[in-house]
Each structure stands twice: as structure tokens, then as C-alpha cells.
Amino acid sequence: MGRSPCCEKLRSKKGRWTAEEDQILTNYIQLNGEGSWRSLPMHAGLLRCGKSCRLRWVNYLRADLKRGNFTAEEEETIVKLHSTLGNR
């Protein structure tokens, strides 16, 4: 007895995400918002598990996700906080 599996192993796709899958996930979340990740793949028509969809959205597809290098101001803040707090 334990938790039910996060996805149906026979139905789930593994490996790299395609651009089409990214677009389906992005469109679904824009229309319906973030919510029940476990039921999202079934409603969106993706052959991925909910955890995979959540991680793809959070780590790669979110519009507010910042990419690239730190600004000079951010670097200065990091150095200042490190000198104050040290390695904790």
C-alpha cells in the first residue's frame, strides 16, 4: 500500500521534448493556468507524466524565467551578501 504512481508507465513518453510538445504545454497553461499537474497531460493531450510537464514548465518554458548572465548590480549584491553572510 502506498501512493499511486505519478503516471501510467506504459503510456508515458520519455526522452527529449519536441517543439510541438512545448507548444501544446504552453498553450494549455496559457488557457487554463497552472494547476493540477497530474491531470494536465490527459487534458492537454500529452503523452508525458504530470511531473515531467511541471518540471518542463518551471525550468524551461515560463515566460518570466530569466536567462543569461547576472547584471552588474546583481553581481554586486551577491558579493556583498557573501561577504556579510559567508558560506552557510
N, CA, C and O atoms as a GROMACS GRO file, in nm:
protein
  352
    1MET      N    1   0.085  -0.118   0.000
    1MET     CA    2   0.000   0.000   0.000
    1MET      C    3   0.090   0.124   0.000
    1MET      O    4   0.186   0.131   0.077
    2GLY      N    5   0.059   0.216  -0.082
    2GLY     CA    6   0.137   0.339  -0.092
    2GLY      C    7   0.070   0.434  -0.187
    2GLY      O    8  -0.048   0.421  -0.220
    3ARG      N    9   0.146   0.528  -0.230
    3ARG     CA   10   0.092   0.625  -0.325
    3ARG      C   11   0.074   0.562  -0.462
    3ARG      O   12   0.146   0.470  -0.500
    4SER      N   13  -0.022   0.614  -0.534
    4SER     CA   14  -0.039   0.566  -0.671
    4SER      C   15   0.073   0.624  -0.756
    4SER      O   16   0.125   0.731  -0.724
    5PRO      N   17   0.110   0.557  -0.863
    5PRO     CA   18   0.219   0.608  -0.947
    5PRO      C   19   0.183   0.742  -1.009
    5PRO      O   20   0.065   0.772  -1.030
    6CYS      N   21   0.285   0.823  -1.036
    6CYS     CA   22   0.260   0.957  -1.090
    6CYS      C   23   0.209   0.951  -1.234
    6CYS      O   24   0.152   1.049  -1.283
    7CYS      N   25   0.228   0.841  -1.301
    7CYS     CA   26   0.182   0.831  -1.439
    7CYS      C   27   0.171   0.684  -1.478
    7CYS      O   28   0.222   0.596  -1.410
    8GLU      N   29   0.104   0.661  -1.587
    8GLU     CA   30   0.096   0.526  -1.641
    8GLU      C   31   0.226   0.497  -1.716
    8GLU      O   32   0.256   0.563  -1.815
    9LYS      N   33   0.301   0.401  -1.669
    9LYS     CA   34   0.432   0.372  -1.727
    9LYS      C   35   0.422   0.331  -1.874
    9LYS      O   36   0.509   0.366  -1.954
   10LEU      N   37   0.318   0.259  -1.911
   10LEU     CA   38   0.305   0.211  -2.048
   10LEU      C   39   0.275   0.324  -2.146
   10LEU      O   40   0.314   0.317  -2.263
   11ARG      N   41   0.208   0.426  -2.099
   11ARG     CA   42   0.161   0.533  -2.186
   11ARG      C   43   0.260   0.648  -2.195
   11ARG      O   44   0.258   0.722  -2.294
   12SER      N   45   0.345   0.665  -2.097
   12SER     CA   46   0.432   0.782  -2.089
   12SER      C   47   0.546   0.777  -2.189
   12SER      O   48   0.603   0.672  -2.217
   13LYS      N   49   0.578   0.893  -2.240
   13LYS     CA   50   0.689   0.909  -2.333
   13LYS      C   51   0.810   0.959  -2.254
   13LYS      O   52   0.795   1.040  -2.162
   14LYS      N   53   0.927   0.910  -2.289
   14LYS     CA   54   1.049   0.955  -2.223
   14LYS      C   55   1.139   1.020  -2.327
   14LYS      O   56   1.117   1.007  -2.447
   15GLY      N   57   1.239   1.090  -2.279
   15GLY     CA   58   1.336   1.150  -2.370
   15GLY      C   59   1.312   1.298  -2.391
   15GLY      O   60   1.240   1.363  -2.316
   16ARG      N   61   1.375   1.349  -2.495
   16ARG     CA   62   1.370   1.492  -2.525
   16ARG      C   63   1.230   1.538  -2.560
   16ARG      O   64   1.152   1.466  -2.621
   17TRP      N   65   1.200   1.661  -2.518
   17TRP     CA   66   1.073   1.723  -2.554
   17TRP      C   67   1.085   1.779  -2.695
   17TRP      O   68   1.188   1.833  -2.733
   18THR      N   69   0.978   1.766  -2.772
   18THR     CA   70   0.976   1.824  -2.906
   18THR      C   71   0.920   1.966  -2.898
   18THR      O   72   0.857   2.003  -2.799
   19ALA      N   73   0.943   2.043  -3.003
   19ALA     CA   74   0.889   2.179  -3.009
   19ALA      C   75   0.736   2.175  -3.007
   19ALA      O   76   0.672   2.264  -2.950
   20GLU      N   77   0.678   2.074  -3.069
   20GLU     CA   78   0.532   2.060  -3.071
   20GLU      C   79   0.478   2.035  -2.930
   20GLU      O   80   0.377   2.094  -2.892
   21GLU      N   81   0.545   1.950  -2.853
   21GLU     CA   82   0.502   1.924  -2.715
   21GLU      C   83   0.514   2.051  -2.631
   21GLU      O   84   0.426   2.081  -2.550
   22ASP      N   85   0.624   2.125  -2.649
   22ASP     CA   86   0.641   2.251  -2.577
   22ASP      C   87   0.526   2.347  -2.607
   22ASP      O   88   0.474   2.412  -2.517
   23GLN      N   89   0.488   2.354  -2.734
   23GLN     CA   90   0.380   2.444  -2.776
   23GLN      C   91   0.246   2.401  -2.716
   23GLN      O   92   0.168   2.485  -2.672
   24ILE      N   93   0.220   2.271  -2.715
   24ILE     CA   94   0.096   2.220  -2.657
   24ILE      C   95   0.089   2.254  -2.509
   24ILE      O   96  -0.014   2.300  -2.460
   25LEU      N   97   0.199   2.231  -2.438
   25LEU     CA   98   0.204   2.260  -2.294
   25LEU      C   99   0.186   2.409  -2.268
   25LEU      O  100   0.109   2.448  -2.180
   26THR      N  101   0.256   2.492  -2.343
   26THR     CA  102   0.247   2.638  -2.326
   26THR      C  103   0.105   2.686  -2.354
   26THR      O  104   0.050   2.764  -2.276
   27ASN      N  105   0.045   2.641  -2.462
   27ASN     CA  106  -0.092   2.682  -2.496
   27ASN      C  107  -0.191   2.640  -2.388
   27ASN      O  108  -0.278   2.718  -2.350
   28TYR      N  109  -0.177   2.517  -2.340
   28TYR     CA  110  -0.269   2.468  -2.238
   28TYR      C  111  -0.260   2.552  -2.110
   28TYR      O  112  -0.362   2.588  -2.052
   29ILE      N  113  -0.138   2.582  -2.067
   29ILE     CA  114  -0.120   2.658  -1.944
   29ILE      C  115  -0.167   2.802  -1.962
   29ILE      O  116  -0.222   2.861  -1.869
   30GLN      N  117  -0.147   2.861  -2.080
   30GLN     CA  118  -0.196   2.996  -2.104
   30GLN      C  119  -0.348   3.002  -2.099
   30GLN      O  120  -0.405   3.100  -2.050
   31LEU      N  121  -0.415   2.899  -2.147
   31LEU     CA  122  -0.561   2.895  -2.145
   31LEU      C  123  -0.618   2.859  -2.008
   31LEU      O  124  -0.717   2.918  -1.964
   32ASN      N  125  -0.556   2.763  -1.940
   32ASN     CA  126  -0.613   2.707  -1.818
   32ASN      C  127  -0.536   2.741  -1.690
   32ASN      O  128  -0.586   2.717  -1.580
   33GLY      N  129  -0.417   2.797  -1.703
   33GLY     CA  130  -0.336   2.829  -1.586
   33GLY      C  131  -0.267   2.707  -1.530
   33GLY      O  132  -0.293   2.593  -1.569
   34GLU      N  133  -0.177   2.734  -1.436
   34GLU     CA  134  -0.108   2.625  -1.367
   34GLU      C  135  -0.205   2.568  -1.266
   34GLU      O  136  -0.282   2.641  -1.204
   35GLY      N  137  -0.201   2.439  -1.249
   35GLY     CA  138  -0.296   2.380  -1.155
   35GLY      C  139  -0.263   2.235  -1.129
   35GLY      O  140  -0.154   2.203  -1.081
   36SER      N  141  -0.354   2.150  -1.159
   36SER     CA  142  -0.339   2.008  -1.132
   36SER      C  143  -0.245   1.945  -1.235
   36SER      O  144  -0.286   1.913  -1.346
   37TRP      N  145  -0.121   1.929  -1.195
   37TRP     CA  146  -0.020   1.877  -1.288
   37TRP      C  147  -0.045   1.730  -1.321
   37TRP      O  148  -0.008   1.684  -1.429
   38ARG      N  149  -0.108   1.657  -1.228
   38ARG     CA  150  -0.131   1.514  -1.253
   38ARG      C  151  -0.232   1.492  -1.365
   38ARG      O  152  -0.220   1.396  -1.442
   39SER      N  153  -0.331   1.580  -1.375
   39SER     CA  154  -0.434   1.562  -1.478
   39SER      C  155  -0.403   1.639  -1.607
   39SER      O  156  -0.467   1.617  -1.709
   40LEU      N  157  -0.305   1.729  -1.602
   40LEU     CA  158  -0.272   1.812  -1.719
   40LEU      C  159  -0.240   1.731  -1.844
   40LEU      O  160  -0.294   1.763  -1.950
   41PRO      N  161  -0.154   1.630  -1.838
   41PRO     CA  162  -0.119   1.558  -1.962
   41PRO      C  163  -0.241   1.498  -2.032
   41PRO      O  164  -0.250   1.501  -2.155
   42MET      N  165  -0.334   1.445  -1.955
   42MET     CA  166  -0.454   1.384  -2.014
   42MET      C  167  -0.540   1.492  -2.082
   42MET      O  168  -0.587   1.473  -2.194
   43HIS      N  169  -0.560   1.604  -2.014
   43HIS     CA  170  -0.644   1.712  -2.069
   43HIS      C  171  -0.577   1.783  -2.186
   43HIS      O  172  -0.645   1.827  -2.279
   44ALA      N  173  -0.444   1.795  -2.182
   44ALA     CA  174  -0.372   1.865  -2.288
   44ALA      C  175  -0.342   1.775  -2.408
   44ALA      O  176  -0.310   1.823  -2.516
   45GLY      N  177  -0.352   1.644  -2.387
   45GLY     CA  178  -0.324   1.550  -2.496
   45GLY      C  179  -0.176   1.518  -2.509
   45GLY      O  180  -0.128   1.488  -2.618
   46LEU      N  181  -0.103   1.525  -2.398
   46LEU     CA  182   0.040   1.494  -2.398
   46LEU      C  183   0.063   1.352  -2.346
   46LEU      O  184  -0.010   1.306  -2.258
   47LEU      N  185   0.162   1.285  -2.398
   47LEU     CA  186   0.198   1.152  -2.351
   47LEU      C  187   0.315   1.161  -2.254
   47LEU      O  188   0.413   1.088  -2.267
   48ARG      N  189   0.304   1.251  -2.159
   48ARG     CA  190   0.406   1.272  -2.056
   48ARG      C  191   0.338   1.262  -1.920
   48ARG      O  192   0.216   1.274  -1.910
   49CYS      N  193   0.417   1.239  -1.815
   49CYS     CA  194   0.357   1.239  -1.682
   49CYS      C  195   0.349   1.383  -1.631
   49CYS      O  196   0.417   1.472  -1.681
   50GLY      N  197   0.266   1.404  -1.531
   50GLY     CA  198   0.244   1.537  -1.477
   50GLY      C  199   0.371   1.599  -1.421
   50GLY      O  200   0.394   1.719  -1.436
   51LYS      N  201   0.453   1.518  -1.358
   51LYS     CA  202   0.578   1.568  -1.302
   51LYS      C  203   0.669   1.621  -1.412
   51LYS      O  204   0.732   1.726  -1.396
   52SER      N  205   0.676   1.549  -1.522
   52SER     CA  206   0.758   1.591  -1.634
   52SER      C  207   0.707   1.723  -1.692
   52SER      O  208   0.787   1.810  -1.727
   53CYS      N  209   0.575   1.737  -1.701
   53CYS     CA  210   0.516   1.862  -1.752
   53CYS      C  211   0.548   1.978  -1.659
   53CYS      O  212   0.585   2.086  -1.704
   54ARG      N  213   0.532   1.955  -1.529
   54ARG     CA  214   0.561   2.060  -1.431
   54ARG      C  215   0.706   2.105  -1.438
   54ARG      O  216   0.734   2.224  -1.441
   55LEU      N  217   0.798   2.010  -1.442
   55LEU     CA  218   0.940   2.044  -1.447
   55LEU      C  219   0.977   2.116  -1.576
   55LEU      O  220   1.058   2.209  -1.575
   56ARG      N  221   0.917   2.074  -1.687
   56ARG     CA  222   0.945   2.141  -1.815
   56ARG      C  223   0.898   2.286  -1.810
   56ARG      O  224   0.968   2.376  -1.855
   57TRP      N  225   0.779   2.308  -1.754
   57TRP     CA  226   0.724   2.443  -1.745
   57TRP      C  227   0.808   2.530  -1.650
   57TRP      O  228   0.847   2.641  -1.686
   58VAL      N  229   0.836   2.479  -1.532
   58VAL     CA  230   0.906   2.558  -1.430
   58VAL      C  231   1.049   2.589  -1.472
   58VAL      O  232   1.097   2.700  -1.447
   59ASN      N  233   1.117   2.495  -1.533
   59ASN     CA  234   1.260   2.513  -1.562
   59ASN      C  235   1.292   2.568  -1.700
   59ASN      O  236   1.403   2.618  -1.722
   60TYR      N  237   1.198   2.560  -1.795
   60TYR     CA  238   1.233   2.600  -1.932
   60TYR      C  239   1.133   2.692  -2.002
   60TYR      O  240   1.175   2.779  -2.078
   61LEU      N  241   1.005   2.676  -1.980
   61LEU     CA  242   0.906   2.741  -2.065
   61LEU      C  243   0.838   2.864  -2.007
   61LEU      O  244   0.777   2.941  -2.081
   62ARG      N  245   0.846   2.885  -1.876
   62ARG     CA  246   0.779   3.001  -1.816
   62ARG      C  247   0.823   3.131  -1.881
   62ARG      O  248   0.941   3.148  -1.912
   63ALA      N  249   0.729   3.222  -1.902
   63ALA     CA  250   0.760   3.350  -1.965
   63ALA      C  251   0.846   3.438  -1.876
   63ALA      O  252   0.926   3.516  -1.926
   64ASP      N  253   0.830   3.427  -1.744
   64ASP     CA  254   0.905   3.512  -1.653
   64ASP      C  255   1.040   3.453  -1.612
   64ASP      O  256   1.106   3.505  -1.522
   65LEU      N  257   1.080   3.346  -1.676
   65LEU     CA  258   1.208   3.283  -1.646
   65LEU      C  259   1.321   3.366  -1.705
   65LEU      O  260   1.324   3.392  -1.825
   66LYS      N  261   1.414   3.407  -1.619
   66LYS     CA  262   1.524   3.492  -1.664
   66LYS      C  263   1.640   3.404  -1.710
   66LYS      O  264   1.682   3.312  -1.639
   67ARG      N  265   1.692   3.433  -1.826
   67ARG     CA  266   1.806   3.360  -1.879
   67ARG      C  267   1.923   3.456  -1.898
   67ARG      O  268   1.904   3.577  -1.909
   68GLY      N  269   2.042   3.402  -1.901
   68GLY     CA  270   2.157   3.485  -1.929
   68GLY      C  271   2.240   3.515  -1.805
   68GLY      O  272   2.220   3.454  -1.700
   69ASN      N  273   2.331   3.608  -1.821
   69ASN     CA  274   2.425   3.643  -1.715
   69ASN      C  275   2.362   3.736  -1.613
   69ASN      O  276   2.258   3.799  -1.638
   70PHE      N  277   2.427   3.744  -1.496
   70PHE     CA  278   2.385   3.838  -1.394
   70PHE      C  279   2.420   3.979  -1.438
   70PHE      O  280   2.519   4.000  -1.509
   71THR      N  281   2.339   4.076  -1.397
   71THR     CA  282   2.374   4.216  -1.423
   71THR      C  283   2.481   4.258  -1.324
   71THR      O  284   2.506   4.187  -1.226
   72ALA      N  285   2.546   4.371  -1.348
   72ALA     CA  286   2.649   4.421  -1.257
   72ALA      C  287   2.590   4.444  -1.118
   72ALA      O  288   2.654   4.416  -1.017
   73GLU      N  289   2.468   4.495  -1.113
   73GLU     CA  290   2.402   4.520  -0.985
   73GLU      C  291   2.376   4.390  -0.909
   73GLU      O  292   2.396   4.384  -0.788
   74GLU      N  293   2.332   4.287  -0.980
   74GLU     CA  294   2.307   4.157  -0.917
   74GLU      C  295   2.436   4.096  -0.865
   74GLU      O  296   2.440   4.041  -0.756
   75GLU      N  297   2.542   4.106  -0.944
   75GLU     CA  298   2.672   4.054  -0.901
   75GLU      C  299   2.720   4.124  -0.776
   75GLU      O  300   2.771   4.061  -0.684
   76GLU      N  301   2.705   4.256  -0.773
   76GLU     CA  302   2.747   4.335  -0.657
   76GLU      C  303   2.669   4.292  -0.533
   76GLU      O  304   2.727   4.281  -0.424
   77THR      N  305   2.540   4.270  -0.548
   77THR     CA  306   2.457   4.225  -0.436
   77THR      C  307   2.503   4.088  -0.385
   77THR      O  308   2.510   4.066  -0.265
   78ILE      N  309   2.533   3.998  -0.476
   78ILE     CA  310   2.579   3.864  -0.437
   78ILE      C  311   2.710   3.873  -0.360
   78ILE      O  312   2.725   3.809  -0.256
   79VAL      N  313   2.805   3.952  -0.410
   79VAL     CA  314   2.935   3.966  -0.344
   79VAL      C  315   2.917   4.028  -0.206
   79VAL      O  316   2.979   3.984  -0.109
   80LYS      N  317   2.833   4.130  -0.196
   80LYS     CA  318   2.810   4.198  -0.069
   80LYS      C  319   2.747   4.103   0.033
   80LYS      O  320   2.790   4.098   0.148
   81LEU      N  321   2.647   4.028  -0.009
   81LEU     CA  322   2.582   3.933   0.081
   81LEU      C  323   2.676   3.819   0.120
   81LEU      O  324   2.672   3.772   0.234
   82HIS      N  325   2.760   3.776   0.028
   82HIS     CA  326   2.856   3.671   0.060
   82HIS      C  327   2.957   3.718   0.163
   82HIS      O  328   2.994   3.644   0.253
   83SER      N  329   3.002   3.843   0.149
   83SER     CA  330   3.099   3.895   0.247
   83SER      C  331   3.033   3.912   0.384
   83SER      O  332   3.100   3.898   0.487
   84THR      N  333   2.903   3.942   0.386
   84THR     CA  334   2.831   3.958   0.512
   84THR      C  335   2.798   3.823   0.575
   84THR      O  336   2.820   3.803   0.694
   85LEU      N  337   2.745   3.730   0.495
   85LEU     CA  338   2.695   3.603   0.548
   85LEU      C  339   2.796   3.490   0.540
   85LEU      O  340   2.789   3.395   0.619
   86GLY      N  341   2.888   3.497   0.446
   86GLY     CA  342   2.985   3.391   0.428
   86GLY      C  343   2.924   3.267   0.364
   86GLY      O  344   2.816   3.274   0.306
   87ASN      N  345   2.994   3.156   0.375
   87ASN     CA  346   2.945   3.028   0.320
   87ASN      C  347   2.862   2.957   0.426
   87ASN      O  348   2.916   2.899   0.520
   88ARG      N  349   2.734   2.962   0.412
   88ARG     CA  350   2.647   2.893   0.509
   88ARG      C  351   2.586   2.772   0.447
   88ARG      O  352   2.509   2.701   0.513
   0.00000   0.00000   0.00000
